[in-house]
Amino acid sequence: MTQILDGKALAQKIQADLTQQIQSLAPAVGRPPGLAVIMVGNNPASAAYVRGKERACDRIGMASFGQHLPEDVPYFRISGLIQELNRDERVDGILVQLPLPDPLDAVALLNEIDPDKDADGLHPVNMGRLMRGEAGLRSCTPAGVMQMLSAYGLDPAGKRAVILGRSILVGKPMALMLLEADATVTIAHSRTPDLAALTREADILVAAVGRPAMVTAEMVKPGSIVIDVGINRVDLPEGKTQLVGDVDFAAVAPVAGAITPVPGGVGAMTVAMLLHNTVLSYCRRVQDNR
Ligand SMILES: NC(=O)c1ccc[n+]([C@@H]2O[C@H](COP(=O)([O-])OP(=O)(O)OC[C@H]3O[C@@H](n4cnc5c(N)ncnc54)[C@H](OP(=O)(O)O)[C@@H]3O)[C@@H](O)[C@H]2O)c1
């Protein structure tokens, strides 16, 4: 029987645990944890993500400080806002919703966030901490994958892991986290020849490419763990659309030992890890102030 790794249920459990943690800490601290979300412009997908994050904050008793700026806001205004939020004692996590409109330099702005308030875990200092195996805020999507593996008792130690995709958002930090968990890791990308030969060797296969159904049953080792990070919107007849992953779920599920669905898999975990990072930063800051 293939195990379906239910990210939605696990994310709900993590959020319930965070709610309890906040309820027990906030009265003594005198405030709940706070997350500031900076959104620039009116990209509808970004707006939906931001609303989802703010609703999640409300649900677990976390304060959210939405900062919605116009499309043509100059760089120095956003930079100034980040500096303010870095100093704001009520704020434990800051994130800039990506993508930003042209010509704003997202990398430069992310670098201005205090690394200890870097809720997305994308700051070079946190990436460096991950690289060195030190404690720090971990990037949310790969951290969500690690939480799922752990919650289902799937230990990467000694396993052969293959990651499709080498982005700074998913592929690279995913590789480092699996390496930290003692897997033997290979990263593949668009210039990797004979992908199928490689993926068939994987005990853990992580797909983070952004191409619908590119991972077929023939590419998967029987009994392996298949993690689908991809989120792709595909057109259906009659003008409808559907969210699908990078894995051909119907064909691969019977071959795999465990698999994440899309939706309801890794995507559901990403917001939970964002909240987790913010609570972690809150706990550290509260401790430091004692
Ligand atoms: N579940 C979540 O919460 C979550 C979070 C973030 C992203 N995502 C989704 O995950 C997917 C990847 O996101 P991303 O930000 O990492 O994307 P990205 O920055 O576009 O990176 C895609 C990676 O896939 C590689 N690639 C492209 N075509 C390939 C092929 N034919 N064979 C092998 N590798 C190939 C690219 O290789 P090169 O480097 O050689 O170009 C690149 O490294 C997207 O669908 C995105 O929506 C989901």
The ligand as an SDF file (V2000), in Angstrom:
LIG
                    3D

 48 52  0  0  0  0  0  0  0  0999 V2000
    5.0110   23.7740   -2.4110 N   0  0  0  0  0  0  0  0  0  0  0  0
    5.4580   25.0110   -2.1620 C   0  0  0  0  0  0  0  0  0  0  0  0
    5.1720   25.6070   -1.1550 O   0  0  0  0  0  0  0  0  0  0  0  0
    6.3600   25.6220   -3.1730 C   0  0  0  0  0  0  0  0  0  0  0  0
    7.2760   26.6020   -2.7990 C   0  0  0  0  0  0  0  0  0  0  0  0
    8.1490   27.1030   -3.7660 C   0  0  0  0  0  0  0  0  0  0  0  0
    8.0610   26.6430   -5.0730 C   0  0  0  0  0  0  0  0  0  0  0  0
    7.1000   25.7170   -5.3950 N   0  0  0  0  0  0  0  0  0  0  0  0
    6.9750   25.1920   -6.7540 C   0  0  0  0  0  0  0  0  0  0  0  0
    8.0950   24.3520   -6.9920 O   0  0  0  0  0  0  0  0  0  0  0  0
    8.4680   24.4220   -8.3570 C   0  0  0  0  0  0  0  0  0  0  0  0
    9.9120   24.8670   -8.4350 C   0  0  0  0  0  0  0  0  0  0  0  0
   10.0390   26.1570   -7.8790 O   0  0  0  0  0  0  0  0  0  0  0  0
   11.4090   26.9560   -7.9040 P   0  0  0  0  0  0  0  0  0  0  0  0
   11.1610   28.2810   -7.3310 O   0  0  0  0  0  0  0  0  0  0  0  0
   12.4880   26.0880   -7.3400 O   0  0  0  0  0  0  0  0  0  0  0  0
   11.5870   27.0790   -9.5090 O   0  0  0  0  0  0  0  0  0  0  0  0
   12.7890   27.6350  -10.3830 P   0  0  0  0  0  0  0  0  0  0  0  0
   13.5560   28.6840   -9.6640 O   0  0  0  0  0  0  0  0  0  0  0  0
   12.1920   27.9490  -11.7110 O   0  0  0  0  0  0  0  0  0  0  0  0
   13.7640   26.3810  -10.5500 O   0  0  0  0  0  0  0  0  0  0  0  0
   13.3950   25.2720  -11.3140 C   0  0  0  0  0  0  0  0  0  0  0  0
   14.5340   24.2990  -11.3650 C   0  0  0  0  0  0  0  0  0  0  0  0
   14.1250   23.2050  -12.1860 O   0  0  0  0  0  0  0  0  0  0  0  0
   15.1540   22.8960  -13.1060 C   0  0  0  0  0  0  0  0  0  0  0  0
   14.6140   22.3430  -14.3380 N   0  0  0  0  0  0  0  0  0  0  0  0
   13.9020   22.9880  -15.2980 C   0  0  0  0  0  0  0  0  0  0  0  0
   13.5890   22.1190  -16.2930 N   0  0  0  0  0  0  0  0  0  0  0  0
   14.1340   20.9410  -15.9700 C   0  0  0  0  0  0  0  0  0  0  0  0
   14.1790   19.6830  -16.5750 C   0  0  0  0  0  0  0  0  0  0  0  0
   13.5900   19.4400  -17.7600 N   0  0  0  0  0  0  0  0  0  0  0  0
   14.8240   18.6740  -15.9610 N   0  0  0  0  0  0  0  0  0  0  0  0
   15.4290   18.8700  -14.7710 C   0  0  0  0  0  0  0  0  0  0  0  0
   15.4290   20.0640  -14.1130 N   0  0  0  0  0  0  0  0  0  0  0  0
   14.7760   21.0760  -14.7080 C   0  0  0  0  0  0  0  0  0  0  0  0
   15.8460   24.2200  -13.3710 C   0  0  0  0  0  0  0  0  0  0  0  0
   17.1540   23.9180  -13.8250 O   0  0  0  0  0  0  0  0  0  0  0  0
   18.2150   25.0800  -14.2280 P   0  0  0  0  0  0  0  0  0  0  0  0
   18.7290   25.6000  -12.9110 O   0  0  0  0  0  0  0  0  0  0  0  0
   19.2400   24.3380  -15.0050 O   0  0  0  0  0  0  0  0  0  0  0  0
   17.4500   26.1070  -15.0050 O   0  0  0  0  0  0  0  0  0  0  0  0
   15.8180   24.8640  -11.9860 C   0  0  0  0  0  0  0  0  0  0  0  0
   16.9180   24.4870  -11.2040 O   0  0  0  0  0  0  0  0  0  0  0  0
    7.4600   25.3840   -9.0010 C   0  0  0  0  0  0  0  0  0  0  0  0
    6.3940   24.6290   -9.5190 O   0  0  0  0  0  0  0  0  0  0  0  0
    6.9780   26.2260   -7.8350 C   0  0  0  0  0  0  0  0  0  0  0  0
    5.6830   26.7360   -8.0450 O   0  0  0  0  0  0  0  0  0  0  0  0
    6.2780   25.2000   -4.4800 C   0  0  0  0  0  0  0  0  0  0  0  0
  1  2  1  0
  2  3  2  0
  2  4  1  0
  4  5  1  0
  4 48  2  0
  5  6  2  0
  6  7  1  0
  7  8  2  0
  8  9  1  0
  8 48  1  0
  9 10  1  0
  9 46  1  0
 10 11  1  0
 11 12  1  0
 11 44  1  0
 12 13  1  0
 13 14  1  0
 14 15  2  0
 14 16  1  0
 14 17  1  0
 17 18  1  0
 18 19  2  0
 18 20  1  0
 18 21  1  0
 21 22  1  0
 22 23  1  0
 23 24  1  0
 23 42  1  0
 24 25  1  0
 25 26  1  0
 25 36  1  0
 26 27  1  0
 26 35  1  0
 27 28  2  0
 28 29  1  0
 29 30  1  0
 29 35  2  0
 30 31  1  0
 30 32  2  0
 32 33  1  0
 33 34  2  0
 34 35  1  0
 36 37  1  0
 36 42  1  0
 37 38  1  0
 38 39  2  0
 38 40  1  0
 38 41  1  0
 42 43  1  0
 44 45  1  0
 44 46  1  0
 46 47  1  0
M  CHG  2   8   1  16  -1
M  END
$$$$
